[in-house]
């Protein structure tokens, strides 16, 4: 091979590699790391990307060089010279990919096993997924429940996840971990948060009409703040599970005990806004009936307003407003509320329905 060809090939490889590197590095492809797992996943990702750029540069350089250098002249109809393989070259292009693929497999296996390794003081959180909300509970703290995943920074956490209806999936992009939640199974997901903050927690399995609204948050707090949050919840929870003013990010939480404030809290904590519109709660969901029209729905169902609202929560299939489907609202929805929560949310809905009048 002439020296000029080698220089040309090297130059082309540098250009192709440079362009590919810029595409890899300039846009922000990955979310910021917020867990130990995310750091390792990012390492694996960049390890594979570096190998890909290396291979791409070689292939692109040879291809561009060949297209330019060996282009036929217009009057040239001859066949190329017969070539019968090149043992050295074949061994080379078998061994190099073998080494690279083996290296990727080893790195991935190490990362996966480290990512799943629980520490001694692992915190257990039970996750319940149903159309279209997540509920998180803390079995080591009297089964305190929360609509938001609260986590202490720096502690190993294992989620034990159950689905009540169809397949859902839990994903926090900043944690770089994701796992399906399957009816009949308890799936597990391990994460060790490393950064304080509030991160989106999304369902990433198409699970029905409200799938795109099935979102919650993962809130990472200082361990001391987390402990005092848990203690406070435990105290205020009382007997059955109560999920109320737990979200530090929610603007609607109010600890005053006026009936409508309590009802609004129940409304927000139970994901009602994912599916329903209600101007009193700034809710704009469109999966289920518009709750600003409750007065006219009750009339249509031929029931007194309050009894109608209560029945629609406790037994959602009893009356289906024309244009909507049965079984979209979970029929055990009312059972997840305590008596006082149910009373509060019914009172709140009746009050705001009367306010918004006979639309
Ligand atoms: Cu649950 Cu999508």
Boltz pocket constraint, residues with backbone or C-beta under 6 A from the ligand:
constraints:
  - pocket:
      binder: B
      contacts: [[A, 130], [A, 131], [A, 132], [A, 167], [A, 168], [A, 169], [A, 203], [A, 204], [A, 205], [A, 206], [A, 207], [A, 208], [A, 210], [A, 211], [A, 212], [A, 214]]
      max_distance: 6.0
